[in-house]
Amino acid sequence: MKISFLLHNGYGIGGTIKTTFNLAQALAERHEVEIISVHRHREEPTFTLSTNVRLRHLIDLRMERDHPARQRPARVFPTSEYRYHQYSELTDQRIGACLSALDSDVVVGTRPGLNVHLALQGPKHAVRVGQEHLTLDNHPAALRGELRRVYPRLDALTTVTHADAEAYRRKMRLPGVQVTALPNSVPEPALPPADGSGRIVVAAGRLVRSKRHDLLIRAFAAVAAERPDWRLRIYGRGEEQARLRRLIEDLGLYNNVFLMGTASPIEAEWVKGSIAAVASSFEPFGMTIVEAMRCGLPVVSTNCPYGPAEIIDDGVDGRLVPVGDRDALAAALLDLIRDDDLRRRMGRAALDHARRYDPVPVVEQAEALFAGLAETRRARRARSRARARAAAGRRLAASVVSGGHAMKDAVVALGVTTLRTVRKGGGR
């Protein structure tokens, strides 16, 4: 199969980009795969991409930032989508032209606005799959209404959790669209796993409010008070960086809590630690949870919608605590810090359980989905062609019958005319 992924910006940083790269690279072992990045703002992508996956872009912001069509609003990309301000008449034109020219067997959109483009403009011959990397309930009502209107034109919609797939089935009513959960995949790290001896708690993710790094820092104040030899390292960048730095200073944690900036690849940083921490109020999946577990770290996470509870087996390979509960988060961290055997046992369980997110089983699921949809589409086209042939046959038969009646009427009329002529001639 030839498979094309349509991505907002393959040159940026984020969970959707990373998981798209992971899935594309795994599929490329047996298929022709390309990633189409709507935008490009730098020379090389942030994440490493193997050479057997083609990466191409539609708009280079370094050269086309002032293009006249970028100053006019988009009409296809939905206005209620989070990224709408980055789309324009130019993106409408480039995405539409790109989709109409594709010869791919499968085209995959990776965010709601691009799924709308795919539903409305995707090639008719191709299987059209929309991916949801956030959640249905995370979208504003106006966007949900738009998706309900156009998503029935897709062949399938995938979510990253079973809970969100059920929400789509229950709330959206998408007849003819296969809705299924397809989790994000994380390759096996090249480094040996953590051994549980490092006195470091590691957190990673964008420095934004929903990640609640402020809650984690406040919880770590209780950890540092009891175990000042432990450190918290937070990897990522974002709008909350200055506020978090002030919080660290205000709490006097400048010797225990460190904002490390970004790190790619992140595996080398996970394995330096012994525990991973997630304090989010919302996690559509929990990519960092799986990454940490694949490096042998137990994860202490808030039990937020939707992902953590589907990944972490509470008390076995990590801990789940109530959302927003600083004291429960601190207590769970201290339980693992105090008990070396428990921490190492949970780390081994995390390493084992996280193998279900290896690209191999995820890719097998994706391949089965794509192949099944392609077969369904072929069967549907065959039935359509058969119905068209049958209808043409009926029209032909009707035409022959209609023609026969006309010929019979003509013969009868000719016979009557001839008889009259003969009789007239005989009378003379």
N, C-alpha and C positions, 0 to 999 in steps of 0.2 A: 504494500500500500504506500501511497504518497500522502503524508500527513502534514498539514500546515497549522501552526499556532499563530493566532493574532494577539499581540501583546502591546500594552500601553507604551512601555519604554524598557527595552531589554538592556539598556545601558545604565539603569539606575540600580537601586538597592531596595530589597523588600522580599517578603515571603512568597508572593505570587511569582516574582521573577525567578527566585531560586528554585521553587518547585516545578515551574515550567521548564527550566533548564534541565533539572534532574530527570523529569519524565521524557523530555525530548531526546536526551542523550541515551537513555535506556532503550527507547523505541528505535533509535537509529542503528542499534545492533542488527535489526532485521528489516527495517523499513527506510524509505527515503523521507527525511524529516527536515523541515525548515521552520524557523521562527521569523515572523514578520513583525518588526517593531514599528509601531506607528511613529514614534518619536526617536530621535537620537540627539544627544547633547554632548557627547565626548567621543574620543577616538576608539577606545576599547571598552568592552563591557566590564562592570565591576566583578561579576562572577565569571569563573573560568568556564568556557564552553568548548567541548571537543570539536575537532575539525570535521567530523562526519555529520555535524549539524550545520546547515546553512543559516546564517543570521543576516537579514537584510532589513533596511529601514525605508519608510515612506517619506518622512520629512526630517531633514537635518536642521535642527534649531540653530546650529552655529552659523549657517549660511542663509536660512530662510525665515529668520525670526521676524523680519519686517515685510514678508510677502504680503501684498495687498489683501489676498483672500484670508489671511490669518486675522485680519481686522474685522471680518464679518462673522456673525454668529453661525454656529452649526445648526443644521435643521434636522439631521438624522440622529445624531448622538443626543440622548434625552437630557433635557435641561435640569432635571432633578437628580442626575447622577453626580456623584462626588467630584469627578474630574471634569465636569462640563466646561469649566473656565479654561481648560487646556485644549479644548476642541473648537473647531471653526469651520468655515466654508471650505478651507483648504483640506482639512482632515476628511470632511465629507467627500470631497472630490477624489482624493488619493485612495481612501479606503474603498470607495465604490468601484473605482477603476481597477484596483488590485483584485478585489473579490470577483469581479466579472471576468477577469483574465485567468483565474486559477484553473489548473487542470488536476487539482488534488482529488484524491478519493475521500478524504476526511478533512474538514476544516473545524478548528477548535477556537472558540472565543474564550477570553480569560477574565472578563469583567462585564458587568451588566450592560454598559454602554456599547461595548464592542459586540456583545451578544445580540443587541438590537440591530446593529449593522449587519451581522451575519444572518439574522432571521429575515431581514428585509431585502438584502442584496446578495446573499450567498449564492454560489453556483448551484443550479437546480440538480445537476448530476451528482453532487457531492453530499456525503453525510455531514450534517451540520450539528455540532455539539457545543452547547453553551456550558461554561464552567462558572460555578459560584465559589469564590474564595473568601467571601464574607458570609453573611447569613441573610435569609429573607427578612427576618425581623429587624435587622440592622438598617434596612433601606427605608427611606421616607415613603409615606402613603402614595404620593404622586408617582414615584418610580415603580412601586409595586403595581400600580394600575397600568402603567406603560408596559411592564413586563408581562402582565396577564394578557394584554392585548396582542403582543407580537410573538411571545414565546411559543404559542402553538405551531408556528412555522418551523421550529427546530425539530430535529429528530430525537435529541436527548438533552438532558440537563444533568450535570454531575455536581454534587456538593462534597465538601471535605469531611462531613460528619453524617452519621445516620440520623441524628436528631434533626438536622436541617433538611435532609431529604424528606423526612416525614412531614416537616412543616410545609414544604412545597406541595407535597401530595394533598395535604389536608386543606390548605388555604388558597391554593392558586387554581386548581381545576384546569389542568393542561391536557386536554384529550389528545391522544396519539403521541404524546411526548414521554419517552422513557426517563423517569427520574431515579437516579441511583447515587449512592455514596461512593466516591473514589478518593481515598485518602491521599494526602501528600506523601511522597516518597523521599527517603534520605539514604544516600549510599553509605556503605560501610566505610568508616574512617580509615585512612592509611596508617594512622598512628596507633600504638598500643593503648588500650583503655586506661582510664585513671585507676590508681591503686588504692584510693581512699585515704592516703596519708597526708595530702596537702591540706593545710589549714586555711582553705579558701572556699568561700561561697561565690558562685558565678551566676550572673544574670546577663541576658542579652536581649536586645530588641530596641525598636525606635523609642527615643525619649519623648513620648507623648503622654497625655493625661490618662488615656485608657490603660496604659501599662502599669500605672500606679507605682512607679519607682519610688515616689515619696513615701508610700506606705511601707515598702521594703526597707528603706533607709531608717525610718522610725522604728520598725521592728528590730533592725540590726543594732539599734542603740542598746536594747536589752541584752542582745548577744554579746556585744563588746563589753558591757558592764561586768558580765560573768566570765567571759573568755576573751580578754583583750588581745590574745595571741592570734585570733582569727581575723580574717580580712574579707570584705565584700568587694568584688570587682564587677562593675556594670559596663557592658559593652554596647555601643550604639551612639547615635547622634539624633538630635531633633530639637524641637522648639522649647522643651523643658530643661535644657541643659543648664542654663544660668540659674533657674529657680532651684534645681537640685543641688547645684554647687553651693548656693547660699544656705540651703537646708543642712548640708553636711557641716558647714562652718558653724552654723547656729547651734547644732547639737554637739559640737566639739568632736566630730568623728573623722577629722582630716587624717588621722593615722590609721583608720580602720576601713573607711569606705572610699573607693576610687572610681572616678568616671574615666574609663579607659579609651573612649573613642571607638571607632569601628575597627573590626578585625576580620579580614577575609583571606583565607578560610578561617573559620572560627574554631575548628576542631583542636588546634594546638592550644587554645586557651581553655576549652572545656576540660581537657585532660590534666591541666594543672590544678584543677579544683577537686573537691570531694563531694560537694553538694551543689545542685542547681536550684535556683529560686525564681518563681514567677508569681507576681502579685497582681496580675491584671484584673480589671473589672469585667473584661470581655475578651474572649479569644475564639475566633471563628474555628481555628484548628489547634494550634500550639506547636508550630514548627520548631521553636527552640526547645520545647519539652522533648520532642523526639530526638533532636540533635544531641542534647545532653545525655539522654538515655543510651543512645548509640555509642557514646563515649564512656559509658560505665558509671554515670552519675545518677544517684537517686534524686528525684525532683520533688521539692516542696512547692505546691502550687495552690492558689485560690481555686475553689470549685466553681469557676465562673462558666457561664454559657459560652460556647458549646463543647469545646474540644477536650479540656483536661480530663474530665471524668471518663471519656472514651479511650484515653491513652494510659492514664495512671491507674494502677490497681492499688487502691489506698491501703497502706500498711504493708504492702508486699514489695513494690518497686518505687515507692514514693509516698507522699502524704498530700491529702486534700484538706484545705481549711476553708472556713467561710469567707466569702468575699468581704473585703474591707475590714477584717478583724486583725488588727495589728498584734494583739496579745497572742491569738491563736497561731499566727504566722511565726512569731518569735519563739513560742513554745515548741512548735514542730521542728524548727531549725535547731533549737537547743537539744531536743531529744536525740537527734542524729549526731550532733557535735559531741555530746557526752558519751555516747555508746559507739565505740569504734567497731565492734563486731556487727552491730545492727546496721551501721552505715555501709560497711563493706558488703554485707549480705544483701541489702537492698540494691546496692550498686551492681552486683552480679545479676540479680533478678531483672534490673532495668536493662542491662546489656542483652540479656536473653529475650525478654519480652519485646524489645524494640525491633527485633529482626522481622517482625510482621510488616514493618514499614520499609523494608528493603525494596529497591526498585523492581526486583524480579517478580514478586507476587503482585505488586501494584501494576506493573506493565502487563502481566498476563491478564489481569482483570480489564485493563484498558483495551488490550487487543481483542479480547472476547467481546467486549461492548461494541467496538468499532466494526468488527467482522459481522456480528449479528445484525447491526444496523444496516450495513452494506447489503447483506443478504436480503433483509426485509425490503430495502429500497429496490433491489433488483427484482424481487418477486412482485412488488407493487407495480413496477414498470411493465413487467411481463403481463400481468393481469390487465393493465391499462391498454397495452398493445393488443391483447386478445379481444378485449371489449371493443376496441376501435375497429379491428378486423371484422368482428361479428356485426357491428353496426354498419360497416361498409357493405358487407355481404347482404344484409337485410335491405339496404337501400338499392343495391343492384338488383336483387330479386324483385323488389317492388317496381323498379323501373322496367324490368323485363315483362312483368305481369301487366303493368300499365301499358307498355308498348304493344303487348300481344292483343289486348283489348282494342287498342286503337287500330291495329292492323286488321283485326276481325271486322270492326265497324267499317273500315275502308273497303274491304273485300265485299261485304254485304251491299254497301252503297254502290260499288262498281257493278255488282251483279244486277241490281235493280235498274240502274241506268241502261245497261246493255240490253236487258229484256225489253225495256220500253222502246229502245231504238229499233230492235228487231220487229217488235209488233207494229211500230209505225211504218217500217219499211214494207212489211207484209201487206199492210192495208192499201198501199199504193199499187 
